[in-house]
Amino acid sequence: MHELWQSVLNEIETTISHAAFTTWFKDTELVANDNGKITIAVANIFAQRQFQTKFDSQIRQILINNNIDVISIDYIVKTTNKQKTINREVTTDNPTPIQPTVTNTPKLANGGLNSRYTFANFIVGGSNDLAYTACQAVVNHPGTKYNPLFLYGGVGLGKTHLAQAVGNEIIKLNPKTKVHYTTSEAFYSDFVNAMKHKLSGFADKYRKADVLIVDDMQFIAGKEKSQDEFFHTINKLHQQNKQIIITSDRPPKEIPTLTDRLRSRFEWGMAIDIQMPDFETRCAILQAKSESSGVTLNQETIEFLANNIKTNIRELEGVLNQLMAYSEMRGIEPDLATAEGLLAGATHSPTHHITAKQIINKTANYFQLAPADIMSSDRSKHIVTPRQIAMYLLRSETRMSFPNIAHELGRKDHTTAMHSVDKIEKAIKLDYLIREQVAEIRDKLYA
C-alpha cells in the first residue's frame, strides 16, 4: 500500500503548488484497501475537510488509473498520544490556582536566529503559499534565486517566522553558513554607535554574512546616512551572490523617504505580499498551536476563535494562550463556553457579525459606486472588478454558499460567483493592487 500511495502522491505533486502539497499531503497515509473500500489517514480535522471537498475526486481518479476498483474512500484523522496538560485535581473549596506551565525560552541559533522559527511549524494557506514557496526556493538556491527576497504585509502575519525559517533551514543544510539576522533599528543603532565612537568593524559585521536577514525595514525611512550604508552593504553582498532577505509592513515603493537607489535594489529580486490567513488556515494554526502545547481543542471552539479573530496571527495565538492558561489554572476543559467568556471581555477583539449587506455597501463605497451598481447587470470593467471582489469577500468572510452569493448580487447562475471568487483568489497572489484593495475593504469591515 505504501508504493500505491507514493504513486498517488507523485502524481498529485505535479498538479498543485509545493506549499499546498506540503500543507495537506505531507502527513498522509493509505492505511487500508478492503476490496475497494479505501481508508486514508490525514493530519487533522481541517485536512480531513480539504480532502473530502477538494481532493477526493482527484485521488479517486488516480487510484482508478492504478487499477484500483474504488468503491468508497474514508478520510480519518490520525490518532495522537499527546496528553492534555489540564490538571483536574481540586483538594479544597477554595483551591490555589494552578500556575500554567512555563516553557523554556527559545534558544537563539547562529546569527541571532530564533530556533523555533522553522518551516515545519509554519502553517501554509492561500494567503502565504507564494511567499512560502519562494522561501523554499531561496533555501535550495541561496544568493541566486529571488535575491533580494522582500516579504511584506501587516503586523503578525508570519514575515519574521518565514524569513528566519530560511536562515535556520540553510544552517541545517550547511552548518558553516554565516547567517546574520537583525532589524533595521538595530542596524541603525549599530551604525550610529560606530560613527559616534569611531569604531571599526561595523561594515564587516554585515558584509561578511552569507545570508543577511533584516526585519522591519520600514523603520529605516528618513535615516539617509543609514540608508546609504545599507545600500552599500546589500550592493556588496549581491555582487558576491550572498542572499539578502528583507521584511517590511509595506512594499518598497510605499516606504516613505526611502532613497530611490535603495528602493530599486529592493525591487531587484522578488517582493511578495503576505495577507491575513483565511478561515481554514486560521483553524489549522489554532489546531497546530494547541496540539504543540499538549492540548486538543474541539472543533467548535477552534472555529469560534477563527471566526472572531481576524486581525493577525499574533492576536489569534494570544487569545489561544489566554484560553489555555485560564483553563489550566482552573482545572477545566478549554471549551466553547470558556472561549466565549474570554472574548466577551476582550474589548480589543471585535466579534460582531459581518452581513452580506455590509460587504456589498463597503465594497461599493470603496470604489465610489452605489450598491445598486454592483448588483446590476452592467459589464463595465470599473463595475465588474468591484462586483467580483464583493463576491470573494462574501465567500471568505461569511463562508456563504455560491448560490447564496449569486442571490445576494442578483444573479441567477451560481457559476458566476464561483468564477469570480476563483479569479480574485488568483489575482490576490499576483496583483498587488487587487491585494491592497481587498485588504483595505476587509479592514473597513472590521474597523
Secondary structure in CASP SS format (residue, H / E / C, confidence):
PFRMAT SS
TARGET T0000
AUTHOR 0000-0000-0000
METHOD secondary structure of the structure
MODEL  1
M C 1.00
H H 1.00
E H 1.00
L H 1.00
W H 1.00
Q H 1.00
S H 1.00
V H 1.00
L H 1.00
N H 1.00
E H 1.00
I H 1.00
E H 1.00
T C 1.00
T C 1.00
I C 1.00
S C 1.00
H H 1.00
A H 1.00
A H 1.00
F H 1.00
T H 1.00
T H 1.00
W H 1.00
F H 1.00
K C 1.00
D C 1.00
T C 1.00
E E 1.00
L E 1.00
V E 1.00
A E 1.00
N E 1.00
D E 1.00
N C 1.00
G C 1.00
K E 1.00
I E 1.00
T E 1.00
I E 1.00
A E 1.00
V E 1.00
A C 1.00
N C 1.00
I H 1.00
F H 1.00
A H 1.00
Q H 1.00
R H 1.00
Q H 1.00
F H 1.00
Q H 1.00
T H 1.00
K H 1.00
F H 1.00
D H 1.00
S H 1.00
Q H 1.00
I H 1.00
R H 1.00
Q H 1.00
I H 1.00
L H 1.00
I H 1.00
N H 1.00
N C 1.00
N C 1.00
I C 1.00
D C 1.00
V C 1.00
I C 1.00
S E 1.00
I E 1.00
D E 1.00
Y E 1.00
I E 1.00
V E 1.00
K C 1.00
T C 1.00
T C 1.00
N C 1.00
K C 1.00
Q C 1.00
K C 1.00
T C 1.00
I C 1.00
N C 1.00
R C 1.00
E C 1.00
V C 1.00
T C 1.00
T C 1.00
D C 1.00
N C 1.00
P C 1.00
T C 1.00
P C 1.00
I C 1.00
Q C 1.00
P C 1.00
T C 1.00
V C 1.00
T C 1.00
N C 1.00
T C 1.00
P C 1.00
K C 1.00
L E 1.00
A C 1.00
N H 1.00
G H 1.00
G H 1.00
L C 1.00
N E 1.00
S C 1.00
R C 1.00
Y C 1.00
T C 1.00
F C 1.00
A C 1.00
N C 1.00
F C 1.00
I C 1.00
V C 1.00
G C 1.00
G C 1.00
S C 1.00
N C 1.00
D H 1.00
L H 1.00
A H 1.00
Y H 1.00
T H 1.00
A H 1.00
C H 1.00
Q H 1.00
A H 1.00
V H 1.00
V H 1.00
N H 1.00
H C 1.00
P C 1.00
G C 1.00
T C 1.00
K C 1.00
Y C 1.00
N C 1.00
P C 1.00
L E 1.00
F E 1.00
L E 1.00
Y E 1.00
G E 1.00
G C 1.00
V C 1.00
G C 1.00
L C 1.00
G C 1.00
K H 1.00
T H 1.00
H H 1.00
L H 1.00
A H 1.00
Q H 1.00
A H 1.00
V H 1.00
G H 1.00
N H 1.00
E H 1.00
I H 1.00
I H 1.00
K H 1.00
L H 1.00
N C 1.00
P C 1.00
K C 1.00
T C 1.00
K C 1.00
V E 1.00
H E 1.00
Y E 1.00
T E 1.00
T E 1.00
S H 1.00
E H 1.00
A H 1.00
F H 1.00
Y H 1.00
S H 1.00
D H 1.00
F H 1.00
V H 1.00
N H 1.00
A H 1.00
M H 1.00
K H 1.00
H H 1.00
K C 1.00
L C 1.00
S C 1.00
G C 1.00
F H 1.00
A H 1.00
D H 1.00
K H 1.00
Y H 1.00
R H 1.00
K C 1.00
A C 1.00
D C 1.00
V E 1.00
L E 1.00
I E 1.00
V E 1.00
D E 1.00
D C 1.00
M H 1.00
Q H 1.00
F H 1.00
I H 1.00
A C 1.00
G C 1.00
K C 1.00
E H 1.00
K H 1.00
S H 1.00
Q H 1.00
D H 1.00
E H 1.00
F H 1.00
F H 1.00
H H 1.00
T H 1.00
I H 1.00
N H 1.00
K H 1.00
L H 1.00
H H 1.00
Q H 1.00
Q C 1.00
N C 1.00
K C 1.00
Q E 1.00
I E 1.00
I E 1.00
I E 1.00
T E 1.00
S E 1.00
D C 1.00
R C 1.00
P C 1.00
P H 1.00
K H 1.00
E H 1.00
I C 1.00
P C 1.00
T C 1.00
L C 1.00
T C 1.00
D H 1.00
R H 1.00
L H 1.00
R H 1.00
S H 1.00
R H 1.00
F H 1.00
E C 1.00
W C 1.00
G C 1.00
M E 1.00
A E 1.00
I E 1.00
D E 1.00
I E 1.00
Q C 1.00
M C 1.00
P C 1.00
D C 1.00
F H 1.00
E H 1.00
T H 1.00
R H 1.00
C H 1.00
A H 1.00
I H 1.00
L H 1.00
Q H 1.00
A H 1.00
K H 1.00
S H 1.00
E H 1.00
S H 1.00
S C 1.00
G C 1.00
V C 1.00
T C 1.00
L C 1.00
N C 1.00
Q H 1.00
E H 1.00
T H 1.00
I H 1.00
E H 1.00
F H 1.00
L H 1.00
A H 1.00
N H 1.00
N H 1.00
I C 1.00
K C 1.00
T C 1.00
N C 1.00
I H 1.00
R H 1.00
E H 1.00
L H 1.00
E H 1.00
G H 1.00
V H 1.00
L H 1.00
N H 1.00
Q H 1.00
L H 1.00
M H 1.00
A H 1.00
Y H 1.00
S H 1.00
E H 1.00
M H 1.00
R H 1.00
G C 1.00
I C 1.00
E C 1.00
P C 1.00
D C 1.00
L H 1.00
A H 1.00
T H 1.00
A H 1.00
E H 1.00
G H 1.00
L H 1.00
L H 1.00
A H 1.00
G C 1.00
A C 1.00
T C 1.00
H C 1.00
S C 1.00
P C 1.00
T C 1.00
H C 1.00
H C 1.00
I C 1.00
T C 1.00
A H 1.00
K H 1.00
Q H 1.00
I H 1.00
I H 1.00
N H 1.00
K H 1.00
T H 1.00
A H 1.00
N H 1.00
Y H 1.00
F C 1.00
Q C 1.00
L C 1.00
A C 1.00
P H 1.00
A H 1.00
D H 1.00
I H 1.00
M C 1.00
S C 1.00
S C 1.00
D C 1.00
R C 1.00
S C 1.00
K H 1.00
H H 1.00
I H 1.00
V H 1.00
T H 1.00
P H 1.00
R H 1.00
Q H 1.00
I H 1.00
A H 1.00
M H 1.00
Y H 1.00
L H 1.00
L H 1.00
R H 1.00
S H 1.00
E H 1.00
T H 1.00
R C 1.00
M C 1.00
S C 1.00
F H 1.00
P H 1.00
N H 1.00
I H 1.00
A H 1.00
H H 1.00
E H 1.00
L C 1.00
G C 1.00
R C 1.00
K C 1.00
D C 1.00
H H 1.00
T H 1.00
T H 1.00
A H 1.00
M H 1.00
H H 1.00
S H 1.00
V H 1.00
D H 1.00
K H 1.00
I H 1.00
E H 1.00
K H 1.00
A H 1.00
I H 1.00
K H 1.00
L H 1.00
D C 1.00
Y H 1.00
L H 1.00
I H 1.00
R H 1.00
E H 1.00
Q H 1.00
V H 1.00
A H 1.00
E H 1.00
I H 1.00
R H 1.00
D H 1.00
K H 1.00
L H 1.00
Y H 1.00
A C 1.00
END
